[in-house]
Amino acid sequence: MKSEAKKFFAAQALVAGAWVYDVLLGVAADGTWSQIEPNASAAQHVAATRLNGPVLPGVVNAHSHAFQRAIVGLTERRSSGAGAADDFWSWRDRMYSAANCVTPEQLETIASQLYAELLAGGYTQVCEFHYLHNAMAGAPYASPAEMSLALVRAAQRTGMGLTLLPTLYMRSGFAATGLRDDQRRFASTPDSIVRIVEDVQRHTAGDARINVGVAIHSLRAVNPAALKELTAYAHTAGLPVHIHIAEQTQEVDDCLVHTGQRPIEWLLNHADVNARWNLVHATHTTPAELAGVQARGASIVICPATEANLGDGVFDLPGYAAVKGQCSIGSDSHVTRRWSEELRLLEYAQRLTHRKRNMAAQVMGQQSSAAALFEAALAGGRAASGQALGGIAIGQRADFCVLDAQSPALLGIPAEHMLDALVFSSPDARFDAVYVAGQAARVDSDARFAGTMHALWGG
């Protein structure tokens, strides 16, 4: 990635959780923040690029399945037939229809469209929980990283930061010895995941926006020995580790039947969980489990829109805040693609459950619910991505978004309430520009996307 030192001027910017004004912002040639100077004089910023609205740090989208963007809007009709039920498991069967027909070229197009939309929604790094490894018939590609590199190309095409998480998937359930026929594209081993990691590292050497980690699909999908083998490699290599866990009550019940313990309970007792671990969803937890996650320094990835769309349940934010747990946010199946919507839904779910207002502010010890959730997402996103993405701070990567202050949701809003209005007023405020590592990202739609959707589904 070629870059050069740059200077920007912002009339208002969110720095270390507080709004500051007349800010001179310097970006070094390596794409990191080198200067943050509030109350700059007119002479200081005369040669800087003037940004057209309030500036916010970019947010990490800590959980994504890019191919699922292709089914957004196509799973919202009830199942037919006597006794048919609509739940996570029936949705999963429909999702497999996309998983089993997307080519590498189509995945690149879908991901390019998605990443442009995520950038437009204020995300500047996406953690791609990727398990489509094999060809449609289930045979390995000549290059194990074929599908992974399609995602890399999409990220490079748009300018999105990418943490690729090749995902281990070995069996269809706790009692199974292998995968179902409709899961054949997911088949992998610890060795094959390591090969993908190393192949992607070779292809992206020198691109500071792209890094890798590993993922375990879930406890039901991986045997304990393989989990231990892959996570030991990740720890040695210094990579982030992600895992789906405790998303559905059936998953919790199945884990109890087959192991005698709940999913997070089992993980804490049998795996070397530490600060590199990111537990995705953790919707169904006990206070002891939340305390255990915090004690190990691990983080929880909350995906409010997908958890609502799939009927998963509501995350115990008050319980996790009580132990000062770290969390991040993700858009998962991409039914929404803006972090402001995810934070809004996270807060509103708490209000509906507890019948109180400003829940995040209350349980996280702040005045503003929007600020409490936003700062939590920033901190947790750094852990999820394994990148220096701690907001607008010296040495951190210069990812930022410029709000369009003329958006209807922001008109007439006092400067100190800009973040509150961004999260809790609709129609959603627009971003005038988005920068990743100090470079403007592409937020326009991919012209190939409609054709790809037509090829997949007709219409």
Steps between C-alpha positions, in 0.01 A plus 500: 500500500659827387444801719647837593485731799184715505339768710129554557303767682174423682281757667385226739641152575438229757833435675539276807125498555453879492427755231785737424496793260712658225715188482809458285539131416823358361532160332844345457611326182426164663133595542507561876412811696808718553343826620180594684492866593174661622452877493734535205550848364391602153864517396560141611226348288529715191672222302286217639207332324184635662248231595138597445343382825555351846761222505455165674736204526422209268339197663601134470227267378604205714287230335411454133391222266530689171320243282185540712456849352360311199194379697406823677127550444454147366431315826222716642200288402368225723566137427217309336363157575324342795686554825766718338678734738722797437805514723877516478524144373250545216680823404830309499366253245408791272841660555667180380336551161725803454802333653479219250473697178731802532814493283823681591423768241149548637630513856741775403214701349269444798776594743594810297140620519481417870829665592404819318173501697680435829741784428207729426358390837813605691688170527866509395611144589304177467575167669399242240397171665556294187412133456427464126827325422425237235351478151126447466528120478708501820840428344785732603606772259851471358580792730343454847476880524296544177187627672697689765689695237170603338425681827847653504449638148165647602659674797783637288255612232300711747773597744336315789725373776469123532575250774453166325403217735521163320259283693538140616185293434519120532167348605128572495438463873634379833417135430596504130824373351483710185305762306160490329492502121392864498803591715760347268645839403590567864722193549837589650770384739741689720770444237284635216413810703869564569574471126231757422637737766851477365389532137301816575793643695724451196249663264443804723851567628549875521129588515448642850122489459487119481590243763389151599378302799322168539149397591337191650151477355347375827546231762249280318698526175851421628635223722701599809834374367471705180391808696806466721733448202383803302480739793848397615626599154313831523649577839852424379448714189337784697169483311150591620263206558123517440226247577119492474366403841174481697299669224196272523333323792507174303877533474523540877273200557695282256828593664362407841382162370831412336755658736316557827585869483367814334699627197684790665545299818661219297720742306633667813573163657664334199663770283777750555265797470685831526496856369531382138164324517175648370177319588235575239140547624517349852127571510416238761732531798516477876655764726786260577572454129508875435732549797720219368527657155600833655750336734678339204520833318291373209243708312141436391380594150136612503302505173170665601327517161576140403418373848163673470442388141570135587309502827810419705417703807634808681857529626539559875662842475435597864653176626807536281542868583485413871823300464650763266512263205633604159280478192494586132226508237449323170243493222526122448232420235484867390129569533631840607833643397554806721650497846257768617210261435672221691559724803145633486354150495730383779377784721136464402501126572616581852231766541229259381625225729551711813238771431746780573673765291870569441597152614852503357580831667368368830677164506824625341535805723470777241264787427437405137382157386629570149843594632514199735423256220721674245805501728439134585482412129831679437681320781356159415567549130868537564501161673287337230716617212842478656572836339603837646150643475450685826336812367659835421824463695870528417634176354158353423397441140339811355151366437230765520161608369376849419136562587278693264380767741217588259338158551145558628571303818777746593349836402498740794655246738746654750853384438523306827194289405615408151574136588168461685311621193705281269399187692146583610354727231382379162508510203862406552760771463732464204878490495653750260822299468673197652876453532698182568865546599470863391373417151150565368304175460256412224137504616316480167308183407664227294354510149525121475288426805153506344615266224644260755176499699303439181729207411455349847129550553344628178254787517 
